[in-house]
């Protein structure tokens, strides 16, 4: 984890308002089996992000972390909010 923190910390220097600054470290935590910490980190990041693609990406990864932590109802609620708030013409296929 320390190496991942250094790498993602350097990448985030110019973009704390971008999803990668939060998703990267959270994925490192998930890979280390620390889903609770990943979910907390992503939940703390969400208020800092303007509504839009980056916030939606962080929300989706937060839902993943919540799911892996066993908090399925919270994960489902978050994913449903994302779908509900997506514009009808949103590019949801990547």
N, C-alpha and C positions, 0 to 999 in steps of 0.2 A: 503493500500500500504506500509506503513513503515515496517510492519512485513514481507511482501513478499520481500522487498528490503533487509532486514537483512538476511533472509534465503538464498536467491539467491546470495547475496554478499558473504556469507560464503562458499557456494558451489563453487563459481567462483574463490576462492583464488588460487586454484591449476590448473585452467583450463580456462583461458580467451580465449584460442584458440579452445575451444569446444563449440558446439552449445548450450548446456544447460545453459551456462553462460549468454547467450543473449536471448534465447527463453523463459526461465522461467520468467524473469522480464517483457518481452514484453507481455506474456500471462496474467500476472497480470494486466498490463495496459489495455489490451483488455477487460478483465473481468470488469474493472472499467469504461469502456466506453471511453477510451482514445486512440483510434486507431491512431490518428496522432502522439502522443508521441511514441507509440509502433513502428510505421513505421520508425520514425526518429532514434530511438535507434538501430533498426536492420540495417538500412542503414549505420549508423556510424560504426557498428561492422563488416560489410562485408569486408572492406579493410584489417582488422586485421587477417582474416582467410585465411589459405592456401586453394587453390582449393581442392575440395573433398567433402566427405559426410557432414562434419560439415558446410561448406560454403553453400552447397546445401540446407541443412535443414534450415539454417537461411534465405536463399533466399525464400524458400517456405513459411515460416512464415511471412516474409516481404510482400510477395504477398498477403497473407491473410489480413494483417493489412491494406495494401493499398486498397484492395477490400472493407473492412469494412469502410474505410475512404471515400469511394466514388471515389477513383482514379482508376477506372476500367481499363483504357487503360494502365496505368503503371503496374498494377497487371498482366494483360494479357501478356504484353511484357516480364516481369520477368519470368513468368511461361513458356512462349515459349522458352526463352533462356535456362532455365533449361532442357527442353525436347530436344532442339537442341544439347546441349552440352553433354547429357548423352550418354555414350558408348552404342552401340547396345546390348551388353550383360549385361547391368546394371541390378542389382536386384532392380526393382522398385516396387515390391509388398510387401515390408516390410521384 
